[in-house]
Amino acid sequence: MSALPEPSEQLDAIVRSLSPHCGAAEVTLPGESFDNLVRQLATLRKLMVNMEREVGAFRLAEAAREGRKAVDQLASDQLHRMVADPEGKVIRPDFGGRN
């Protein structure tokens, strides 16, 4: 499978093919040129859909990282409150393993 061109390259090709017709009162394209334009636009659409999905995945991954940081901080705060008493003494559990 051949690699798809960059979206900017596709857009550049479309602009180059259409720019000679700018300012004309009426534009006609041969059927083959029109078909080629539609193929380029379809390829560009596929590229953009893939890029949108990739950006969405990166955004979800970043949100997950931020969420993990918040959960870790809350868990650390809660654990710290459970271990230290209000008078500043540290409470250590004794499981009876020492003599």
C-alpha positions as CSV (number, residue, x, y, z in Angstrom):
1,M,0.0,0.0,0.0
2,S,1.4,3.4,-1.0
3,A,1.7,6.2,1.6
4,L,-0.8,8.9,1.3
5,P,0.4,12.4,0.6
6,E,0.3,15.1,3.2
7,P,-3.0,17.1,3.4
8,S,-1.1,20.3,2.6
9,E,0.3,18.7,-0.6
10,Q,-3.2,17.7,-1.7
11,L,-4.6,21.2,-1.0
12,D,-1.7,22.8,-2.8
13,A,-2.4,20.6,-5.9
14,I,-6.1,21.5,-5.8
15,V,-5.3,25.2,-5.5
16,R,-2.8,25.1,-8.4
17,S,-5.3,23.3,-10.6
18,L,-8.1,25.8,-9.8
19,S,-6.2,29.1,-9.5
20,P,-5.9,29.7,-13.3
21,H,-9.7,29.9,-13.4
22,C,-10.0,32.6,-10.6
23,G,-11.8,35.7,-11.7
24,A,-13.5,34.0,-14.7
25,A,-17.2,34.6,-15.1
26,E,-17.8,30.9,-15.9
27,V,-15.6,27.8,-15.4
28,T,-15.8,24.5,-17.2
29,L,-13.7,21.5,-16.5
30,P,-13.2,18.4,-18.6
31,G,-14.7,15.3,-17.1
32,E,-11.3,13.8,-16.4
33,S,-10.1,16.9,-14.6
34,F,-13.3,17.0,-12.5
35,D,-12.9,13.3,-11.6
36,N,-9.3,13.9,-10.6
37,L,-10.4,16.8,-8.4
38,V,-13.1,14.7,-6.7
39,R,-10.4,11.9,-6.1
40,Q,-8.1,14.5,-4.5
41,L,-10.8,15.8,-2.3
42,A,-11.8,12.2,-1.2
43,T,-8.2,11.5,-0.4
44,L,-7.9,14.7,1.5
45,R,-11.0,13.9,3.5
46,K,-9.6,10.4,4.5
47,L,-6.3,12.1,5.6
48,M,-8.2,14.6,7.7
49,V,-10.4,12.0,9.3
50,N,-7.3,10.0,10.3
51,M,-5.6,13.1,11.7
52,E,-8.7,14.0,13.7
53,R,-8.8,10.6,15.2
54,E,-5.1,10.7,16.1
55,V,-5.5,14.1,17.7
56,G,-8.5,12.8,19.6
57,A,-6.5,9.9,20.9
58,F,-3.7,12.1,22.0
59,R,-6.2,14.4,23.8
60,L,-7.8,11.4,25.6
61,A,-4.3,10.1,26.6
62,E,-3.4,13.6,28.0
63,A,-6.7,13.8,29.9
64,A,-6.1,10.3,31.4
65,R,-2.6,11.4,32.5
66,E,-4.0,14.5,34.2
67,G,-6.8,12.4,35.8
68,R,-4.2,9.9,37.2
69,K,-2.2,12.8,38.7
70,A,-5.3,14.1,40.4
71,V,-6.3,10.6,41.7
72,D,-2.7,10.0,42.9
73,Q,-2.7,13.4,44.8
74,L,-6.1,12.7,46.4
75,A,-5.0,9.2,47.5
76,S,-1.7,10.5,48.9
77,D,-3.6,13.2,50.8
78,Q,-6.1,10.7,52.2
79,L,-3.3,8.2,53.2
80,H,-1.4,11.0,54.9
81,R,-4.5,12.0,57.0
82,M,-4.9,8.3,58.0
83,V,-1.3,7.9,59.1
84,A,-0.6,11.1,61.0
85,D,-2.7,12.1,64.0
86,P,-3.9,15.7,64.5
87,E,-1.2,16.3,67.2
88,G,1.6,15.6,64.8
89,K,2.5,12.2,66.0
90,V,3.0,9.4,63.5
91,I,1.0,6.3,64.1
92,R,2.7,3.1,63.1
93,P,0.8,-0.2,63.1
94,D,2.1,-3.0,65.3
95,F,1.4,-6.4,63.9
96,G,3.1,-8.2,66.7
97,G,6.1,-9.5,64.8
98,R,8.7,-8.1,67.1
99,N,9.6,-9.3,70.6
